[in-house]
Amino acid sequence: MHTALLPVNLIRSLAAVAAGVLVAGHAAAQYPSKPIRILLPFPAGGVVDTVTRIITQPLSQSLGQTIVIEAKPGADGQIAAMEARKSAPDGYTLFLGTTTSMSMVPALRKNPPYNPIADFTPISHMGAGAFFVFVHSDVPASSLEQLVSHARANPGKVAYASGTAFAIAATAHFMQHAKIQMLHVPYKGEVAALPDFITGRIQVMFATPSLIMQHIKDGKLRALAVLLPQRSGLLPNVPTMLELGYPEVPVTSWSGFFGPANLPPEITERLSREINAILARTSVREELDGRGIMAHGTSPDALRQVVKSQLDAWHRAVRDGWVRQE
């Protein structure tokens, strides 16, 4: 019996593949051996930057390596996402994906710049952002129903600001179900909208609470409802939209950690395990809750399902006509 001889080129190719697997396995076993950077799609000093640092500081300690957060704002998160997508899948460049970059951009662009499922490796969900319905104190409304009545009596005259993609979608969803029409005034972020909101040039805003809490204490602004499945510990007396009889907004304000596609499973699982352990700490959860973030760690597969379901939700939003494709 004769054994067929393999071609020399094939033998070399198989040897190269085997060597690559051994090198990758060794690198994963030694991970991390140098500083890790996390690309952030928002400016430094903002809310997302702050809450990310709440997690990365203890993560740095548990991994035994420095973690550097690099702000790469712009283009609705595309700049940071594209850099993460092109980076080496070695665990040393990670990305904080959010509703905007991982759900809105792929759904609303006629020619999406990337595929949020195929081009990235999910690691762990971080949490859901607590968005509230805020009104200026000049608005004659101390409840959501009073705001609806006021808007119906003044169609197209009540101005609302939007500083995020989620705010645009959530406000449009609310107006559709409340059967009201308000005047949309878009801003490049919540920080940019705040001066006009505080002075009363803008009357309504769906926004996160961190920048607004002091103005609520000062009596300039009021919170009427929260867009979370349960009440926020930050403003526990404010009812949820569900309590008030409004359907849950299909799109959500979420964030999570990702790597580029083909991140080794050993590294993915290690990072997910460490992040989930940190998010389970009472002190971390309290810090995040105080900034309007409901902490929620997950497995990589569970985060992948979040990405898929939210992408579908944004596609439905386009189909139903309360957001437009660009």
C-alpha positions as protocol buffer text, in pm:
chain_id: "A"
residue {
  index: 1
  type: MET
  ca { x: 0 y: 0 z: 0 }
}
residue {
  index: 2
  type: HIS
  ca { x: 142 y: 337 z: -101 }
}
residue {
  index: 3
  type: THR
  ca { x: 78 y: 661 z: 90 }
}
residue {
  index: 4
  type: ALA
  ca { x: 9 y: 961 z: -134 }
}
residue {
  index: 5
  type: LEU
  ca { x: 263 y: 1236 z: -94 }
}
residue {
  index: 6
  type: LEU
  ca { x: 131 y: 1587 z: -29 }
}
residue {
  index: 7
  type: PRO
  ca { x: 256 y: 1868 z: -254 }
}
residue {
  index: 8
  type: VAL
  ca { x: 539 y: 2071 z: -101 }
}
residue {
  index: 9
  type: ASN
  ca { x: 340 y: 2397 z: -128 }
}
residue {
  index: 10
  type: LEU
  ca { x: 48 y: 2246 z: 59 }
}
residue {
  index: 11
  type: ILE
  ca { x: 278 y: 2116 z: 333 }
}
residue {
  index: 12
  type: ARG
  ca { x: 428 y: 2462 z: 372 }
}
residue {
  index: 13
  type: SER
  ca { x: 82 y: 2623 z: 387 }
}
residue {
  index: 14
  type: LEU
  ca { x: -38 y: 2381 z: 654 }
}
residue {
  index: 15
  type: ALA
  ca { x: 280 y: 2439 z: 854 }
}
residue {
  index: 16
  type: ALA
  ca { x: 229 y: 2816 z: 834 }
}
residue {
  index: 17
  type: VAL
  ca { x: -131 y: 2784 z: 954 }
}
residue {
  index: 18
  type: ALA
  ca { x: -24 y: 2562 z: 1243 }
}
residue {
  index: 19
  type: ALA
  ca { x: 250 y: 2806 z: 1341 }
}
residue {
  index: 20
  type: GLY
  ca { x: 3 y: 3094 z: 1328 }
}
residue {
  index: 21
  type: VAL
  ca { x: -237 y: 2909 z: 1556 }
}
residue {
  index: 22
  type: LEU
  ca { x: 42 y: 2839 z: 1806 }
}
residue {
  index: 23
  type: VAL
  ca { x: 156 y: 3203 z: 1804 }
}
residue {
  index: 24
  type: ALA
  ca { x: -202 y: 3329 z: 1847 }
}
residue {
  index: 25
  type: GLY
  ca { x: -261 y: 3082 z: 2129 }
}
residue {
  index: 26
  type: HIS
  ca { x: 57 y: 3190 z: 2304 }
}
residue {
  index: 27
  type: ALA
  ca { x: -35 y: 3559 z: 2265 }
}
residue {
  index: 28
  type: ALA
  ca { x: -380 y: 3496 z: 2410 }
}
residue {
  index: 29
  type: ALA
  ca { x: -228 y: 3308 z: 2704 }
}
residue {
  index: 30
  type: GLN
  ca { x: 5 y: 3602 z: 2776 }
}
residue {
  index: 31
  type: TYR
  ca { x: -272 y: 3863 z: 2737 }
}
residue {
  index: 32
  type: PRO
  ca { x: -245 y: 4141 z: 2830 }
}
residue {
  index: 33
  type: SER
  ca { x: 127 y: 4214 z: 2808 }
}
residue {
  index: 34
  type: LYS
  ca { x: 105 y: 4583 z: 2716 }
}
residue {
  index: 35
  type: PRO
  ca { x: -137 y: 4879 z: 2759 }
}
residue {
  index: 36
  type: ILE
  ca { x: -488 y: 4851 z: 2615 }
}
residue {
  index: 37
  type: ARG
  ca { x: -665 y: 5141 z: 2449 }
}
residue {
  index: 38
  type: ILE
  ca { x: -1040 y: 5191 z: 2432 }
}
residue {
  index: 39
  type: LEU
  ca { x: -1176 y: 5408 z: 2153 }
}
residue {
  index: 40
  type: LEU
  ca { x: -1459 y: 5632 z: 2265 }
}
residue {
  index: 41
  type: PRO
  ca { x: -1699 y: 5785 z: 2008 }
}
residue {
  index: 42
  type: PHE
  ca { x: -1764 y: 6092 z: 2224 }
}
residue {
  index: 43
  type: PRO
  ca { x: -1557 y: 6390 z: 2343 }
}
residue {
  index: 44
  type: ALA
  ca { x: -1341 y: 6358 z: 2654 }
}
residue {
  index: 45
  type: GLY
  ca { x: -1498 y: 6486 z: 2974 }
}
residue {
  index: 46
  type: GLY
  ca { x: -1854 y: 6396 z: 2879 }
}
residue {
  index: 47
  type: VAL
  ca { x: -2093 y: 6156 z: 3050 }
}
residue {
  index: 48
  type: VAL
  ca { x: -1990 y: 5853 z: 2844 }
}
residue {
  index: 49
  type: ASP
  ca { x: -1623 y: 5925 z: 2912 }
}
residue {
  index: 50
  type: THR
  ca { x: -1694 y: 5946 z: 3285 }
}
residue {
  index: 51
  type: VAL
  ca { x: -1894 y: 5623 z: 3310 }
}
residue {
  index: 52
  type: THR
  ca { x: -1642 y: 5436 z: 3096 }
}
residue {
  index: 53
  type: ARG
  ca { x: -1365 y: 5536 z: 3336 }
}
residue {
  index: 54
  type: ILE
  ca { x: -1570 y: 5409 z: 3630 }
}
residue {
  index: 55
  type: ILE
  ca { x: -1536 y: 5064 z: 3472 }
}
residue {
  index: 56
  type: THR
  ca { x: -1190 y: 5085 z: 3318 }
}
residue {
  index: 57
  type: GLN
  ca { x: -1013 y: 5195 z: 3636 }
}
residue {
  index: 58
  type: PRO
  ca { x: -1087 y: 4868 z: 3822 }
}
residue {
  index: 59
  type: LEU
  ca { x: -1053 y: 4676 z: 3493 }
}
residue {
  index: 60
  type: SER
  ca { x: -698 y: 4805 z: 3463 }
}
residue {
  index: 61
  type: GLN
  ca { x: -623 y: 4672 z: 3811 }
}
residue {
  index: 62
  type: SER
  ca { x: -775 y: 4329 z: 3744 }
}
residue {
  index: 63
  type: LEU
  ca { x: -589 y: 4292 z: 3412 }
}
residue {
  index: 64
  type: GLY
  ca { x: -264 y: 4432 z: 3549 }
}
residue {
  index: 65
  type: GLN
  ca { x: -222 y: 4674 z: 3261 }
}
residue {
  index: 66
  type: THR
  ca { x: -279 y: 5042 z: 3187 }
}
residue {
  index: 67
  type: ILE
  ca { x: -596 y: 5123 z: 2995 }
}
residue {
  index: 68
  type: VAL
  ca { x: -589 y: 5437 z: 2783 }
}
residue {
  index: 69
  type: ILE
  ca { x: -917 y: 5593 z: 2672 }
}
residue {
  index: 70
  type: GLU
  ca { x: -888 y: 5772 z: 2339 }
}
residue {
  index: 71
  type: ALA
  ca { x: -1170 y: 6007 z: 2241 }
}
residue {
  index: 72
  type: LYS
  ca { x: -1249 y: 5979 z: 1869 }
}
residue {
  index: 73
  type: PRO
  ca { x: -1570 y: 6183 z: 1835 }
}
residue {
  index: 74
  type: GLY
  ca { x: -1742 y: 6270 z: 1511 }
}
residue {
  index: 75
  type: ALA
  ca { x: -1963 y: 6135 z: 1230 }
}
residue {
  index: 76
  type: ASP
  ca { x: -2211 y: 5977 z: 1473 }
}
residue {
  index: 77
  type: GLY
  ca { x: -1944 y: 5746 z: 1611 }
}
residue {
  index: 78
  type: GLN
  ca { x: -1823 y: 5628 z: 1270 }
}
residue {
  index: 79
  type: ILE
  ca { x: -1468 y: 5759 z: 1321 }
}
residue {
  index: 80
  type: ALA
  ca { x: -1410 y: 5551 z: 1633 }
}
residue {
  index: 81
  type: ALA
  ca { x: -1594 y: 5250 z: 1492 }
}
residue {
  index: 82
  type: MET
  ca { x: -1397 y: 5248 z: 1167 }
}
residue {
  index: 83
  type: GLU
  ca { x: -1065 y: 5271 z: 1350 }
}
residue {
  index: 84
  type: ALA
  ca { x: -1164 y: 4984 z: 1578 }
}
residue {
  index: 85
  type: ARG
  ca { x: -1281 y: 4781 z: 1279 }
}
residue {
  index: 86
  type: LYS
  ca { x: -942 y: 4818 z: 1107 }
}
residue {
  index: 87
  type: SER
  ca { x: -733 y: 4747 z: 1416 }
}
residue {
  index: 88
  type: ALA
  ca { x: -551 y: 4419 z: 1482 }
}
residue {
  index: 89
  type: PRO
  ca { x: -769 y: 4156 z: 1655 }
}
residue {
  index: 90
  type: ASP
  ca { x: -529 y: 4115 z: 1945 }
}
residue {
  index: 91
  type: GLY
  ca { x: -728 y: 4267 z: 2233 }
}
residue {
  index: 92
  type: TYR
  ca { x: -519 y: 4583 z: 2255 }
}
residue {
  index: 93
  type: THR
  ca { x: -769 y: 4806 z: 2075 }
}
residue {
  index: 94
  type: LEU
  ca { x: -1126 y: 4795 z: 2202 }
}
residue {
  index: 95
  type: PHE
  ca { x: -1428 y: 5010 z: 2124 }
}
residue {
  index: 96
  type: LEU
  ca { x: -1723 y: 5140 z: 2324 }
}
residue {
  index: 97
  type: GLY
  ca { x: -2016 y: 5090 z: 2090 }
}
residue {
  index: 98
  type: THR
  ca { x: -2343 y: 5274 z: 2151 }
}
residue {
  index: 99
  type: THR
  ca { x: -2693 y: 5309 z: 2011 }
}
residue {
  index: 100
  type: THR
  ca { x: -2569 y: 5570 z: 1767 }
}
residue {
  index: 101
  type: SER
  ca { x: -2269 y: 5393 z: 1617 }
}
residue {
  index: 102
  type: MET
  ca { x: -2389 y: 5032 z: 1632 }
}
residue {
  index: 103
  type: SER
  ca { x: -2764 y: 5070 z: 1568 }
}
residue {
  index: 104
  type: MET
  ca { x: -2852 y: 5404 z: 1413 }
}
residue {
  index: 105
  type: VAL
  ca { x: -2564 y: 5449 z: 1166 }
}
residue {
  index: 106
  type: PRO
  ca { x: -2595 y: 5103 z: 1004 }
}
residue {
  index: 107
  type: ALA
  ca { x: -2975 y: 5133 z: 983 }
}
residue {
  index: 108
  type: LEU
  ca { x: -3009 y: 5492 z: 861 }
}
residue {
  index: 109
  type: ARG
  ca { x: -2727 y: 5503 z: 608 }
}
residue {
  index: 110
  type: LYS
  ca { x: -2828 y: 5387 z: 261 }
}
residue {
  index: 111
  type: ASN
  ca { x: -2468 y: 5272 z: 221 }
}
residue {
  index: 112
  type: PRO
  ca { x: -2365 y: 5159 z: 572 }
}
residue {
  index: 113
  type: PRO
  ca { x: -1993 y: 5212 z: 643 }
}
residue {
  index: 114
  type: TYR
  ca { x: -1969 y: 4881 z: 832 }
}
residue {
  index: 115
  type: ASN
  ca { x: -2167 y: 4581 z: 950 }
}
residue {
  index: 116
  type: PRO
  ca { x: -2212 y: 4598 z: 1329 }
}
residue {
  index: 117
  type: ILE
  ca { x: -2249 y: 4220 z: 1352 }
}
residue {
  index: 118
  type: ALA
  ca { x: -1986 y: 4090 z: 1110 }
}
residue {
  index: 119
  type: ASP
  ca { x: -1717 y: 4358 z: 1159 }
}
residue {
  index: 120
  type: PHE
  ca { x: -1690 y: 4351 z: 1539 }
}
residue {
  index: 121
  type: THR
  ca { x: -1652 y: 4103 z: 1824 }
}
residue {
  index: 122
  type: PRO
  ca { x: -1900 y: 4166 z: 2109 }
}
residue {
  index: 123
  type: ILE
  ca { x: -1751 y: 4146 z: 2458 }
}
residue {
  index: 124
  type: SER
  ca { x: -2003 y: 4271 z: 2715 }
}
residue {
  index: 125
  type: HIS
  ca { x: -2300 y: 4501 z: 2744 }
}
residue {
  index: 126
  type: MET
  ca { x: -2228 y: 4793 z: 2978 }
}
residue {
  index: 127
  type: GLY
  ca { x: -2568 y: 4940 z: 3052 }
}
residue {
  index: 128
  type: ALA
  ca { x: -2878 y: 5129 z: 2946 }
}
residue {
  index: 129
  type: GLY
  ca { x: -2891 y: 5506 z: 2957 }
}
residue {
  index: 130
  type: ALA
  ca { x: -3168 y: 5669 z: 3158 }
}
residue {
  index: 131
  type: PHE
  ca { x: -3335 y: 5922 z: 2933 }
}
residue {
  index: 132
  type: PHE
  ca { x: -3597 y: 6150 z: 3087 }
}
residue {
  index: 133
  type: VAL
  ca { x: -3863 y: 6377 z: 2945 }
}
residue {
  index: 134
  type: PHE
  ca { x: -3763 y: 6722 z: 3073 }
}
residue {
  index: 135
  type: VAL
  ca { x: -3955 y: 7047 z: 3038 }
}
residue {
  index: 136
  type: HIS
  ca { x: -3866 y: 7407 z: 3113 }
}
residue {
  index: 137
  type: SER
  ca { x: -4035 y: 7554 z: 3419 }
}
residue {
  index: 138
  type: ASP
  ca { x: -4223 y: 7805 z: 3199 }
}
residue {
  index: 139
  type: VAL
  ca { x: -4416 y: 7520 z: 3038 }
}
residue {
  index: 140
  type: PRO
  ca { x: -4753 y: 7482 z: 3216 }
}
residue {
  index: 141
  type: ALA
  ca { x: -4704 y: 7111 z: 3275 }
}
residue {
  index: 142
  type: SER
  ca { x: -4613 y: 6921 z: 3588 }
}
residue {
  index: 143
  type: SER
  ca { x: -4707 y: 6584 z: 3435 }
}
residue {
  index: 144
  type: LEU
  ca { x: -4669 y: 6416 z: 3098 }
}
residue {
  index: 145
  type: GLU
  ca { x: -5043 y: 6439 z: 3029 }
}
residue {
  index: 146
  type: GLN
  ca { x: -5037 y: 6812 z: 3094 }
}
residue {
  index: 147
  type: LEU
  ca { x: -4750 y: 6844 z: 2845 }
}
residue {
  index: 148
  type: VAL
  ca { x: -4954 y: 6651 z: 2587 }
}
residue {
  index: 149
  type: SER
  ca { x: -5254 y: 6878 z: 2645 }
}
residue {
  index: 150
  type: HIS
  ca { x: -5035 y: 7188 z: 2614 }
}
residue {
  index: 151
  type: ALA
  ca { x: -4879 y: 7061 z: 2290 }
}
residue {
  index: 152
  type: ARG
  ca { x: -5219 y: 6976 z: 2143 }
}
residue {
  index: 153
  type: ALA
  ca { x: -5341 y: 7326 z: 2221 }
}
residue {
  index: 154
  type: ASN
  ca { x: -5030 y: 7472 z: 2054 }
}
residue {
  index: 155
  type: PRO
  ca { x: -4953 y: 7249 z: 1753 }
}
residue {
  index: 156
  type: GLY
  ca { x: -4605 y: 7304 z: 1613 }
}
residue {
  index: 157
  type: LYS
  ca { x: -4526 y: 7581 z: 1862 }
}
residue {
  index: 158
  type: VAL
  ca { x: -4367 y: 7382 z: 2146 }
}
residue {
  index: 159
  type: ALA
  ca { x: -3996 y: 7343 z: 2059 }
}
residue {
  index: 160
  type: TYR
  ca { x: -3800 y: 7035 z: 2155 }
}
residue {
  index: 161
  type: ALA
  ca { x: -3425 y: 6984 z: 2138 }
}
residue {
  index: 162
  type: SER
  ca { x: -3240 y: 6671 z: 2035 }
}
residue {
  index: 163
  type: GLY
  ca { x: -2875 y: 6611 z: 2112 }
}
residue {
  index: 164
  type: THR
  ca { x: -2853 y: 6239 z: 2038 }
}
residue {
  index: 165
  type: ALA
  ca { x: -2986 y: 5989 z: 1787 }
}
residue {
  index: 166
  type: PHE
  ca { x: -3187 y: 5816 z: 2057 }
}
residue {
  index: 167
  type: ALA
  ca { x: -3351 y: 6144 z: 2158 }
}
residue {
  index: 168
  type: ILE
  ca { x: -3465 y: 6203 z: 1800 }
}
residue {
  index: 169
  type: ALA
  ca { x: -3615 y: 5856 z: 1772 }
}
residue {
  index: 170
  type: ALA
  ca { x: -3770 y: 5853 z: 2120 }
}
residue {
  index: 171
  type: THR
  ca { x: -3932 y: 6196 z: 2082 }
}
residue {
  index: 172
  type: ALA
  ca { x: -4071 y: 6103 z: 1740 }
}
residue {
  index: 173
  type: HIS
  ca { x: -4212 y: 5779 z: 1885 }
}
residue {
  index: 174
  type: PHE
  ca { x: -4373 y: 5970 z: 2174 }
}
residue {
  index: 175
  type: MET
  ca { x: -4529 y: 6232 z: 1945 }
}
residue {
  index: 176
  type: GLN
  ca { x: -4670 y: 5961 z: 1720 }
}
residue {
  index: 177
  type: HIS
  ca { x: -4844 y: 5784 z: 2009 }
}
residue {
  index: 178
  type: ALA
  ca { x: -4950 y: 6104 z: 2187 }
}
residue {
  index: 179
  type: LYS
  ca { x: -5082 y: 6243 z: 1856 }
}
residue {
  index: 180
  type: ILE
  ca { x: -4902 y: 6574 z: 1897 }
}
residue {
  index: 181
  type: GLN
  ca { x: -4666 y: 6778 z: 1683 }
}
residue {
  index: 182
  type: MET
  ca { x: -4375 y: 6973 z: 1830 }
}
residue {
  index: 183
  type: LEU
  ca { x: -4106 y: 7179 z: 1658 }
}
residue {
  index: 184
  type: HIS
  ca { x: -3775 y: 6992 z: 1625 }
}
residue {
  index: 185
  type: VAL
  ca { x: -3455 y: 7189 z: 1692 }
}
residue {
  index: 186
  type: PRO
  ca { x: -3149 y: 6963 z: 1648 }
}
residue {
  index: 187
  type: TYR
  ca { x: -2819 y: 7023 z: 1829 }
}
residue {
  index: 188
  type: LYS
  ca { x: -2477 y: 6862 z: 1812 }
}
residue {
  index: 189
  type: GLY
  ca { x: -2502 y: 6703 z: 2153 }
}
residue {
  index: 190
  type: GLU
  ca { x: -2684 y: 6765 z: 2479 }
}
residue {
  index: 191
  type: VAL
  ca { x: -2418 y: 7009 z: 2599 }
}
residue {
  index: 192
  type: ALA
  ca { x: -2484 y: 7232 z: 2298 }
}
residue {
  index: 193
  type: ALA
  ca { x: -2860 y: 7229 z: 2360 }
}
residue {
  index: 194
  type: LEU
  ca { x: -2847 y: 7303 z: 2732 }
}
residue {
  index: 195
  type: PRO
  ca { x: -2804 y: 7685 z: 2722 }
}
residue {
  index: 196
  type: ASP
  ca { x: -3116 y: 7731 z: 2506 }
}
residue {
  index: 197
  type: PHE
  ca { x: -3308 y: 7484 z: 2720 }
}
residue {
  index: 198
  type: ILE
  ca { x: -3218 y: 7657 z: 3047 }
}
residue {
  index: 199
  type: THR
  ca { x: -3319 y: 7999 z: 2911 }
}
residue {
  index: 200
  type: GLY
  ca { x: -3651 y: 7867 z: 2781 }
}
residue {
  index: 201
  type: ARG
  ca { x: -3585 y: 7909 z: 2409 }
}
residue {
  index: 202
  type: ILE
  ca { x: -3642 y: 7534 z: 2396 }
}
residue {
  index: 203
  type: GLN
  ca { x: -3927 y: 7396 z: 2604 }
}
residue {
  index: 204
  type: VAL
  ca { x: -3887 y: 7016 z: 2592 }
}
residue {
  index: 205
  type: MET
  ca { x: -3592 y: 6778 z: 2580 }
}
residue {
  index: 206
  type: PHE
  ca { x: -3552 y: 6400 z: 2597 }
}
residue {
  index: 207
  type: ALA
  ca { x: -3209 y: 6378 z: 2759 }
}
residue {
  index: 208
  type: THR
  ca { x: -2982 y: 6212 z: 3011 }
}
residue {
  index: 209
  type: PRO
  ca { x: -2995 y: 6361 z: 3361 }
}
residue {
  index: 210
  type: SER
  ca { x: -2630 y: 6425 z: 3449 }
}
residue {
  index: 211
  type: LEU
  ca { x: -2607 y: 6776 z: 3305 }
}
residue {
  index: 212
  type: ILE
  ca { x: -2960 y: 6869 z: 3409 }
}
residue {
  index: 213
  type: MET
  ca { x: -2983 y: 6764 z: 3775 }
}
residue {
  index: 214
  type: GLN
  ca { x: -2857 y: 7094 z: 3913 }
}
residue {
  index: 215
  type: HIS
  ca { x: -3111 y: 7288 z: 3706 }
}
residue {
  index: 216
  type: ILE
  ca { x: -3389 y: 7064 z: 3840 }
}
residue {
  index: 217
  type: LYS
  ca { x: -3276 y: 7146 z: 4194 }
}
residue {
  index: 218
  type: ASP
  ca { x: -3273 y: 7515 z: 4100 }
}
residue {
  index: 219
  type: GLY
  ca { x: -3631 y: 7487 z: 3972 }
}
residue {
  index: 220
  type: LYS
  ca { x: -3552 y: 7584 z: 3612 }
}
residue {
  index: 221
  type: LEU
  ca { x: -3635 y: 7242 z: 3469 }
}
residue {
  index: 222
  type: ARG
  ca { x: -3873 y: 6957 z: 3555 }
}
residue {
  index: 223
  type: ALA
  ca { x: -3863 y: 6582 z: 3490 }
}
residue {
  index: 224
  type: LEU
  ca { x: -4195 y: 6429 z: 3381 }
}
residue {
  index: 225
  type: ALA
  ca { x: -4110 y: 6069 z: 3288 }
}
residue {
  index: 226
  type: VAL
  ca { x: -3821 y: 5825 z: 3246 }
}
residue {
  index: 227
  type: LEU
  ca { x: -3764 y: 5598 z: 2946 }
}
residue {
  index: 228
  type: LEU
  ca { x: -3652 y: 5289 z: 3135 }
}
residue {
  index: 229
  type: PRO
  ca { x: -3834 y: 4964 z: 3219 }
}
residue {
  index: 230
  type: GLN
  ca { x: -3819 y: 5070 z: 3586 }
}
residue {
  index: 231
  type: ARG
  ca { x: -3781 y: 5394 z: 3776 }
}
residue {
  index: 232
  type: SER
  ca { x: -3434 y: 5542 z: 3810 }
}
residue {
  index: 233
  type: GLY
  ca { x: -3272 y: 5568 z: 4151 }
}
residue {
  index: 234
  type: LEU
  ca { x: -3155 y: 5912 z: 4045 }
}
residue {
  index: 235
  type: LEU
  ca { x: -3511 y: 6049 z: 4037 }
}
residue {
  index: 236
  type: PRO
  ca { x: -3722 y: 5777 z: 4202 }
}
residue {
  index: 237
  type: ASN
  ca { x: -4041 y: 5986 z: 4211 }
}
residue {
  index: 238
  type: VAL
  ca { x: -4051 y: 6024 z: 3834 }
}
residue {
  index: 239
  type: PRO
  ca { x: -4276 y: 5761 z: 3671 }
}
residue {
  index: 240
  type: THR
  ca { x: -4181 y: 5550 z: 3371 }
}
residue {
  index: 241
  type: MET
  ca { x: -4345 y: 5600 z: 3032 }
}
residue {
  index: 242
  type: LEU
  ca { x: -4495 y: 5252 z: 3072 }
}
residue {
  index: 243
  type: GLU
  ca { x: -4659 y: 5353 z: 3401 }
}
residue {
  index: 244
  type: LEU
  ca { x: -4815 y: 5646 z: 3221 }
}
residue {
  index: 245
  type: GLY
  ca { x: -4965 y: 5424 z: 2954 }
}
residue {
  index: 246
  type: TYR
  ca { x: -4719 y: 5483 z: 2670 }
}
residue {
  index: 247
  type: PRO
  ca { x: -4562 y: 5192 z: 2483 }
}
residue {
  index: 248
  type: GLU
  ca { x: -4197 y: 5117 z: 2532 }
}
residue {
  index: 249
  type: VAL
  ca { x: -3973 y: 5280 z: 2273 }
}
residue {
  index: 250
  type: PRO
  ca { x: -3846 y: 4995 z: 2050 }
}
residue {
  index: 251
  type: VAL
  ca { x: -3501 y: 5148 z: 2016 }
}
residue {
  index: 252
  type: THR
  ca { x: -3302 y: 5178 z: 2337 }
}
residue {
  index: 253
  type: SER
  ca { x: -3009 y: 5380 z: 2461 }
}
residue {
  index: 254
  type: TRP
  ca { x: -2742 y: 5116 z: 2521 }
}
residue {
  index: 255
  type: SER
  ca { x: -2365 y: 5078 z: 2522 }
}
residue {
  index: 256
  type: GLY
  ca { x: -2120 y: 4791 z: 2526 }
}
residue {
  index: 257
  type: PHE
  ca { x: -1760 y: 4687 z: 2473 }
}
residue {
  index: 258
  type: PHE
  ca { x: -1641 y: 4548 z: 2140 }
}
residue {
  index: 259
  type: GLY
  ca { x: -1323 y: 4442 z: 1967 }
}
residue {
  index: 260
  type: PRO
  ca { x: -1257 y: 4406 z: 1595 }
}
residue {
  index: 261
  type: ALA
  ca { x: -1378 y: 4094 z: 1415 }
}
residue {
  index: 262
  type: ASN
  ca { x: -1191 y: 3769 z: 1487 }
}
residue {
  index: 263
  type: LEU
  ca { x: -1083 y: 3861 z: 1839 }
}
residue {
  index: 264
  type: PRO
  ca { x: -953 y: 3533 z: 1990 }
}
residue {
  index: 265
  type: PRO
  ca { x: -1219 y: 3359 z: 2205 }
}
residue {
  index: 266
  type: GLU
  ca { x: -979 y: 3335 z: 2501 }
}
residue {
  index: 267
  type: ILE
  ca { x: -929 y: 3712 z: 2506 }
}
residue {
  index: 268
  type: THR
  ca { x: -1299 y: 3782 z: 2447 }
}
residue {
  index: 269
  type: GLU
  ca { x: -1404 y: 3558 z: 2735 }
}
residue {
  index: 270
  type: ARG
  ca { x: -1138 y: 3698 z: 2968 }
}
residue {
  index: 271
  type: LEU
  ca { x: -1246 y: 4057 z: 2904 }
}
residue {
  index: 272
  type: SER
  ca { x: -1615 y: 3972 z: 2932 }
}
residue {
  index: 273
  type: ARG
  ca { x: -1562 y: 3789 z: 3261 }
}
residue {
  index: 274
  type: GLU
  ca { x: -1361 y: 4076 z: 3412 }
}
residue {
  index: 275
  type: ILE
  ca { x: -1606 y: 4346 z: 3296 }
}
residue {
  index: 276
  type: ASN
  ca { x: -1908 y: 4153 z: 3426 }
}
residue {
  index: 277
  type: ALA
  ca { x: -1742 y: 4107 z: 3764 }
}
residue {
  index: 278
  type: ILE
  ca { x: -1681 y: 4482 z: 3787 }
}
residue {
  index: 279
  type: LEU
  ca { x: -2039 y: 4566 z: 3682 }
}
residue {
  index: 280
  type: ALA
  ca { x: -2167 y: 4335 z: 3955 }
}
residue {
  index: 281
  type: ARG
  ca { x: -1996 y: 4541 z: 4228 }
}
residue {
  index: 282
  type: THR
  ca { x: -2243 y: 4740 z: 4436 }
}
residue {
  index: 283
  type: SER
  ca { x: -2017 y: 5046 z: 4444 }
}
residue {
  index: 284
  type: VAL
  ca { x: -1986 y: 5049 z: 4064 }
}
residue {
  index: 285
  type: ARG
  ca { x: -2359 y: 5002 z: 4009 }
}
residue {
  index: 286
  type: GLU
  ca { x: -2434 y: 5288 z: 4249 }
}
residue {
  index: 287
  type: GLU
  ca { x: -2188 y: 5517 z: 4073 }
}
residue {
  index: 288
  type: LEU
  ca { x: -2337 y: 5437 z: 3734 }
}
residue {
  index: 289
  type: ASP
  ca { x: -2693 y: 5476 z: 3862 }
}
residue {
  index: 290
  type: GLY
  ca { x: -2600 y: 5817 z: 3998 }
}
residue {
  index: 291
  type: ARG
  ca { x: -2508 y: 5917 z: 3644 }
}
residue {
  index: 292
  type: GLY
  ca { x: -2820 y: 5779 z: 3484 }
}
residue {
  index: 293
  type: ILE
  ca { x: -2681 y: 5443 z: 3369 }
}
residue {
  index: 294
  type: MET
  ca { x: -2852 y: 5116 z: 3459 }
}
residue {
  index: 295
  type: ALA
  ca { x: -2557 y: 4873 z: 3469 }
}
residue {
  index: 296
  type: HIS
  ca { x: -2610 y: 4550 z: 3281 }
}
residue {
  index: 297
  type: GLY
  ca { x: -2322 y: 4319 z: 3194 }
}
residue {
  index: 298
  type: THR
  ca { x: -2373 y: 4023 z: 2960 }
}
residue {
  index: 299
  type: SER
  ca { x: -2200 y: 3742 z: 2780 }
}
residue {
  index: 300
  type: PRO
  ca { x: -2058 y: 3811 z: 2432 }
}
residue {
  index: 301
  type: ASP
  ca { x: -2343 y: 3613 z: 2274 }
}
residue {
  index: 302
  type: ALA
  ca { x: -2604 y: 3811 z: 2465 }
}
residue {
  index: 303
  type: LEU
  ca { x: -2450 y: 4138 z: 2345 }
}
residue {
  index: 304
  type: ARG
  ca { x: -2454 y: 4003 z: 1989 }
}
residue {
  index: 305
  type: GLN
  ca { x: -2830 y: 3951 z: 2028 }
}
residue {
  index: 306
  type: VAL
  ca { x: -2869 y: 4310 z: 2154 }
}
residue {
  index: 307
  type: VAL
  ca { x: -2692 y: 4436 z: 1842 }
}
residue {
  index: 308
  type: LYS
  ca { x: -2915 y: 4226 z: 1615 }
}
residue {
  index: 309
  type: SER
  ca { x: -3241 y: 4320 z: 1788 }
}
residue {
  index: 310
  type: GLN
  ca { x: -3159 y: 4690 z: 1800 }
}
residue {
  index: 311
  type: LEU
  ca { x: -3055 y: 4694 z: 1436 }
}
residue {
  index: 312
  type: ASP
  ca { x: -3392 y: 4538 z: 1354 }
}
residue {
  index: 313
  type: ALA
  ca { x: -3568 y: 4796 z: 1573 }
}
residue {
  index: 314
  type: TRP
  ca { x: -3402 y: 5085 z: 1387 }
}
residue {
  index: 315
  type: HIS
  ca { x: -3494 y: 4930 z: 1053 }
}
residue {
  index: 316
  type: ARG
  ca { x: -3856 y: 4912 z: 1173 }
}
residue {
  index: 317
  type: ALA
  ca { x: -3835 y: 5276 z: 1281 }
}
residue {
  index: 318
  type: VAL
  ca { x: -3738 y: 5365 z: 924 }
}
residue {
  index: 319
  type: ARG
  ca { x: -4015 y: 5148 z: 784 }
}
residue {
  index: 320
  type: ASP
  ca { x: -4277 y: 5301 z: 1019 }
}
residue {
  index: 321
  type: GLY
  ca { x: -4168 y: 5651 z: 923 }
}
residue {
  index: 322
  type: TRP
  ca { x: -4066 y: 5807 z: 1254 }
}
residue {
  index: 323
  type: VAL
  ca { x: -3702 y: 5830 z: 1152 }
}
residue {
  index: 324
  type: ARG
  ca { x: -3562 y: 5883 z: 804 }
}
residue {
  index: 325
  type: GLN
  ca { x: -3292 y: 5701 z: 616 }
}
residue {
  index: 326
  type: GLU
  ca { x: -3011 y: 5922 z: 489 }
}
